[in-house]
Amino acid sequence: MRDSSRKTALAEAERYLTAIKSALLREWDSIGVKDVPQAQDEYDSYAPHIYTLLITGRSQELSDYLWSVETENMGLTGDRQATESFAERLMRIPREIEES
């Protein structure tokens, strides 16, 4: 991969990760930390895997992953319908980035 192509790919990946992190904190916020300054990076570790699922278009796997994070990792009861709805919202990120 040429250096300019690598930089372009990295810039695009960064745009995705920024959008994903923002959506996780501002729209999903399973544990209610969006207004806690010290916790603004609480969900950042989930973004790389979500990015992979987005660019490969695996919406059901994305929904399942979010459900697992909520119910197994975080120990929450979860709301399957809300999780699926949020997964659908995340699946719009590629189009949003493309259109911007």
N, C-alpha and C positions, 0 to 999 in steps of 0.2 A: 504494500500500500504506500503510495506516495505521501510525502509529508503533508501536502495541502489537503489530500483526501482524508488523512488521519485527523487533521485539525478540524475539518468539516464534520466528520463522524463524531468526534469528541464534543464539539459544540452542540450538535443535535442531541446527543445523549444527555448532555447537561441541561438542555431545555426540557427534555422529557423528565429528568429527575427532579428538576425544580417544580414543574407542574404537578408531578405525582406527590411530592412532599407537601406542597401547598394544599392540595386536595385532601390528603390524609389528615392534616392538621385542622384545616378550616371547615371541611365538609364531613369527614368521617368521625374524627375525634372520639373514639370509643371510650376513652377514660376521662374525657373532659378536661384537657390541659391546654386548650388553645389560648386561654387568657393568662397562663402562667409563664412569665418570661423565661424562667430557668428550664422550662420543659419544651421549648419550641422545636427541639430536635428529637422528641420522644418517638416518633414514628419513622424517622429517617432510615433506619436499618432495614425496613421493609421495602423501600423504594427500588433497590436494584432488582429484586426478584419480580416485583410488579412490572418494572420496565421490560424485563425479558418476556413476560407473559403478554404485555401490550404489543410489542413489536412482532410477536409471533401470532397474535390474534386469537389467543386461547382464553376466551371469555369465561367458559365454565371452570377452567382451572383457576382463573383469577378469582372468581366467586368462591370456589372451594378454599383457596389459599387465605382469603380474607376471613372466611368463616373459621378456619383453623386458628388463625392469629387471635381472633376475638374469643373463641370458646376454649381453646387449649392453651395458647401462650398467655393470654390475659386472664383466663378463668372467668370470663363473663358469660351470662346466659345467652346473649346474642339475639338477634332478630333476623332470621334467614331472609325474609323479604327485603328488609332494609339493606342487608349485605349484598344481595343480588342487584338491587337498584344502584348501590354505590359502585359495584363492579361495572355495571353498564355505563355509569357516568365516567369512570376511568377509561373505558374503551373508547370514549370520544376524544381523549387527549391527542392521539395521533392526528386526527382531522383538525382539531383546534390549532395544533402546532403548524400543520401544513398550510392552513389558511392565514396564519399570522405573518 
